[in-house]
Amino acid sequence: MTSRPRPFRFERGAVHLPELALWLDAHDSRGPDEWAVVSHAHSDHIARHKRVILTGPTARLLRQRLSGQREERVLRFGERTAFNGPSGDFALTLLPAGHILGSAMVLVEWRGGSLLYTGDFRLRASPACEPCDFNPARGCDWLVMETTFGHPEYVFPPTVQVAANLLHFCREALGAGETPVLLGWTLGKAQELMRLLADSGLRVAVHAAVLPLARIYEQCGVRLGTYEPLDATQAKDRVLICPPTFAQSAARAALGPCRLAVATGWAMESSCKYRSGVDAAFPLSDHADFNELVEFVRQVRPRRVFTTHGFAADFAATLRDLGFAAEALVAAEQLTLSLGVAPTPSLRPAP
């Protein structure tokens, strides 16, 4: 399998295409002479850029989460749009990533080739966001993909099974006179929990930090069911949806008897609930699991794959064993390639 020199740089967790003056998920603010694609509105993917390319839902969420003025180029999913770069024109297409509402993969095409950047993504369908959608017929030369759960132990059970276990946890706590508290990130995870509870018949109360983001979801057509703002003094007989920080807050202490559960992909590890200080941990993740990562590469079949985040080096090695040209965009991979030393991957918290 032949490969061409990679046309991008990986800088501080962001992809930079210098010839195009284009950044993908830049962590540092970019000026008016460069475009910055914001794949989604999680805080580790946004910054105070002057010019951004993003989807409509991400634009709404970004305005809620980050103040200031910026030039926005809002693109519809699947809309191939031409841009001018310092070294020539290029085309950019945003495709649904299935991570959270508005999240996008980025397909960049120019005279030098084509690059697909997944950002955070998953193939499993979610009731709270657009399903991941990449037509393999598009193809690409270079694939840059996140591999947060790129190790075989991270294969998630079906979402319907996780939802059933969550509901059982809630009903059991309520039956014992305790308040069930579900912990998840305010953007994405909280709304997915709300959607999973929407038809349960349970009363739901939502933390104040979740409310404005939930309203944007509803404005974009996502049905979250009936819920009310959380009042810790009137939480009895309700299921609470709160950010992880709530577990150590004074408001949590005011609840009285309660049971806490965290929703995270790291729940696949038996130690997760003990590390998190909760009563239960449910493997509800908005990232692709190991099998989905492999399946995606098989569908796309790029000329070369670059992995990043989580088990990047491990997953790149897996892909090479499967016959793909792959390398990890991490220092540990360079050590592996040059010295033959297998580094121990470090876990990075993820929603």
N, C-alpha and C positions, 0 to 999 in steps of 0.2 A: 504494500500500500504506500503510494507516494504521498509526500506532504510538502507544503510550502512553508517558508518562514512565517511565523505568526505575525499578524499585522497590528497587534494590540499590545498594550502594556497592562500589567496588573499592578495597580498602585493603591496601597492602603485599602484593600478590599474592593476596589472599584475597577471596572474595565475602561481603559482609555484608548481610543483610536485617534492617534495624533494627526494623521493625514486628513481626518474628517472634522477635527476639533469637536469630537463627540465623546461624552462621558456616559457610562451606564452605572447608575446607583453610586454616584460619587459621594463620599462622606464629607469632603471639604467643599465649602461654597465655591461655585464657579462663577466667573464674571460674564459680562455681556457678549464676549467674543466666542463663547463656547456654548453648545447645547448640552444639557444634562437630562438624560432620560431618568425619570423616577418610576421604577417598576411597580411600586406600591407604597402605601403611606405608613408602614411601620417606622418607628423612630430611627432605627439603624439604617434606613435606606433614604432618608431625606436630609436636606441641608438648605441653607438660604441661598439658592442659586438665583441668578438673574434671568435665565432663560431655561424653561423646562418643557419637556415633551412627556405627556402622560394621558391616561384615559380620563373620561368624564368623572366617574366615581372617585378616582384617585385625586383629581383636582379638588373635588368637594371636601374630601377627607383631609387633604393637605392644608386647605384654607382653615379648617377647624383646628388643626394641630400646630400650624406654624404661621405666625403672623408675618406681615411685611408684603411689599409689592414685588411682583415678578411677572415676566412675560410668559404666558402659558400657550403652548401649542397643544390643544386637546385633539386627540385622534380617536376615531372609532376603531373597535377591534376589526382587524382584517383590512383596514384602509391603508393601501400602499401610498406613501407620501414622499415626494421628492424634496431634498434639501441641498443646499450648496455648501461644500466644504472647501478648505484652502487648496486642496489638490484635486478638486473635481466634485461632480455631483454624486449623491448617493440617495438610495431609497430606504425608507424605514417603515416597518410594519409592526404594529403591536398585536399580540395574540393572547387570548385568555390563558392565564397560568394556573387557575384553580386554587390559588393560595388563600387570598381574602378577596373581598369585593374590589373589583377594578384592577386586580393584580395582573401584570402583563409580562409575557416573554417578549423579547425584542429581536426581530430579524432585520439585520442590516445588510444591504446589497450595494456593491460599488464595483468599479472596474477591476479591483484587485481580488474580488471573490465575495463570499457571503459568510456572515457570522450569526449564529443564533445564541442569544444569551437568555438562559431560563429565568434568572432571578430565583426567588423562592417559588416552588411550584409543587403540585401533586396531581396525580392522575385520578385518584378516587373522587367521585362526585360529592359535592357538599350542598346542602340545602340553603346555604347562606351566601353563595357566590357563584360566578360563572364557571362552568366546567372547563378544564384544560382542553385546548384545541390546537393541535399542530398537524397539518396535513403532511404526511411523510413525502408526498410527491414534490413538495417545495424543495426539500433537501437543503444542505448547507455544507460549506467547506470546513468551518470551525464551529464546534459546539462548546460553549462555556456553561457549565452546569453546577448548581449547588448540590452538595452531597452530605447534608447534615446527618442523615441516617444511612450512610453508605457502608453499613456493616451487616452481615447476614442475621444477626440477632434482632434487628429492628424490622420485623415484618408485622404490620398492624392487623388486628382482627377486623372483620367487617364493621363498618360504622353502625349498622343496625344493631349489632351485638353490643357494642360499646354503649349505645343509647339506651338499650334495655337494662344494662347493668347500672347505668347512671340513675335511671328512673327507679329501679329497685332500691338503690342506696337512699334516694330522697324519700321514698314512701316508708322505708324502714325507719329512718330517722324521725319522720313526722309521727309515725305510729308509736314511737317510744317517747314522744313529748319533747323531742329535740329539734333544733333548727338546722336543716341541711344547708351548707354553704359551699357553693361550687366556685373554685378559684381558676381564673383564666385571664389572659391579657385583654385589656379593655377594647382593643381593636382586632376583630377577626374571631378570636376564640370565644369572647363573651357573646357575640351575636350568633355564633354557631350553637352555643349552649342554649340561648334563648329560642332559637329555631327548633332545636331538638325537644324542648319542653312545650312548644306552642300548642300542641294538640293533646297534652297529657292530662288536662283537667286540674293541674296543680296551680296554686297561686304563686306568682313569680314577682320578686322584688329585685330591682337592679340598682347597683351602686351609681352614685352621681357621676363618676368619671366615665361610665359606660353610656349614659343617656344621650349626650349629643351625637355620638357616633352611631348609636342605634337609630336615631331619627334620620340620619343620612342614609343608612341602609334602607329604611322604609321609604324614603323619598325616591330611592333608586329601584323600588319595586320588590324588595325582600320582605316577606311577611314574617314578623317576629312574634306574633300572638299578642295576648293581653298581658300587660305587666304594669308595675307601679314603681315609683321612686322608693329607694330603700330608706326606711326610718327604723333605726336600730331599736327604738322603744316600742315599735309596733310590728315586729318581725315574726311573731308567733304564727304558726300554720302556713308559713311561706317558704318557698325555695329562694335562696339568695344567690345572686350572681355578682361576684366581686373580683377585683384585681388581686394578685397574690399578696400584695402588701397589707391587705385587710386582715390577714391572719394574725399579725402582730399589733394591730391597732387598738385604740381605746374603744372604738365602736364595737369591735368583735367581743371585747370583754364585757360590754354592756348587754350582750345578747342572752347571757345565761347559758344553759346547756345547749350545745350545738355539736354537729359533726362536720368536719372539714374534708373536702376532696379537691384534688388538683387534676386538671385536664391537660395532659402533655404527652408527647411522644416518648419522653424519657420514662414514662410509666412502664415500659417494657422491661425496665430493670427492677428487680425485686426490692432493691434498697430505696427506690424513689420516694415512697411515702414516708420513710423514716428520715431521709434527708430533708424532705419538705415540711416535716412536722405536721402531717395531716393523718386523717383516719383511713383514707383511701386514695388511690391514684388510678386514673382511667386513661388509657392510651388513645386519646383523641388529639390528633395532630393535623396541622395544616401544611405539613411538608410531605414530600414523597418518601415512602419507605424503601427498603433495599430492593425489593422486587420491582417496584415502580421505576426506580432509577435505571435498573437493567433494561426493563421493557422500553423505556423512553429512548435509550440509546439504540436499541435494536430497531425501533420504528424509524428514527431519524437517519441512522446510518451515516454519520458525518465522516469526512476524511480524517479529522483529528478531534479528540476530546480533551478538554481541560477541566479539571475538577477543582472545586473550592468549597471551603467551610466543612466543619465536622470531620468525617472520616475520609478526607479528600485523597490522601496517599493510599489508604487501603482500597478505596473504590477504583482508583486509577489502576492499581495492580490487578484487581478483579477484571476490569475491562481488557487489560492486556492479555490476561489468560483466555478471554473470550475471543481474542483476535482483533481487537480494536487498537488503534494507535492512540494512546492516552497518557497524559501526565498531570500531576497535581500542581496547582499554583501555590505551593507552600514550600517553605525552606526545608521542611523535613523530607520532602520528596527529592530535593537536590542532594541531601545527605544519602538517601537510599540509593540514588542512581550512581553517585560518585564513589561511595565507599562500601556499598552492599550491606549497610546496617539498617535494619528494620526499626524505625522509630515507633514508640508507643503513642497512638493518637490521643489527643486531649479532647474531652467532651466540652462542647460549648452549649450553654443553655439555649433552648429554642422553644417557641410557642408549641 
